[in-house]
């Protein structure tokens, strides 16, 4: 769940947002694969299969302030 809000005061705009508000663990479909795990840190002989999905970013908060001339 992502929460975003913004407001304009003439020449000034304030944006605020909370990404991944519930801090849920997930993997993006095109986020890549982690292959550096296992005894030898290689594809040959590693205990884990190729293609372990990289976790997505955790909870993050952002704040933006924009001014117009």
C-alpha positions in Angstrom: 0.0 0.0 0.0 1.4 3.4 -1.0 0.1 6.7 0.4 0.7 10.0 -1.5 -0.6 13.5 -1.0 0.2 16.9 -2.4 -1.0 20.5 -2.1 -0.4 23.8 -3.9 -0.1 27.2 -2.3 0.2 29.5 -5.4 3.9 29.2 -6.3 4.8 26.5 -3.7 3.9 22.8 -3.9 4.4 20.3 -1.1 4.3 16.5 -1.8 4.5 13.8 0.8 4.3 10.0 0.4 4.8 6.7 2.2 5.8 3.8 0.0 5.2 0.2 1.2 3.3 1.5 4.2 2.7 -2.0 5.7 6.4 -2.9 5.3 5.5 -6.0 3.4 8.2 -8.3 2.0 7.9 -8.7 -1.8 10.0 -9.3 -4.9 9.6 -7.3 -8.1 9.2 -9.5 -11.3 12.1 -7.7 -13.0 14.1 -6.9 -9.9 16.9 -9.3 -10.7 18.3 -12.6 -9.3 20.7 -13.1 -6.4 23.3 -15.7 -7.2 26.0 -14.9 -4.6 24.7 -17.3 -2.0 26.0 -20.7 -1.0 29.3 -22.4 -0.1 31.3 -21.3 -3.2 29.3 -18.2 -4.2 29.1 -19.6 -7.7 26.5 -21.4 -9.8 28.5 -24.6 -9.6 28.0 -26.4 -6.3 25.9 -23.7 -4.6 23.3 -25.0 -2.2 20.7 -22.6 -3.4 19.1 -22.7 -6.9 19.7 -19.9 -9.5 17.2 -17.2 -9.6 16.5 -16.3 -6.0 14.4 -13.1 -6.3 15.9 -9.9 -4.9 13.6 -8.4 -2.3 11.9 -5.1 -3.0 12.6 -1.9 -1.0 11.1 -1.7 2.5 9.1 1.2 3.9 10.2 4.6 2.8 9.0 8.1 3.4 9.5 11.0 1.1 8.9 14.8 1.2 9.2 17.2 -1.7 9.0 21.0 -1.8 8.8 22.7 -5.2 8.8 26.5 -5.9 8.0 28.2 -9.1 9.6 31.5 -10.2 
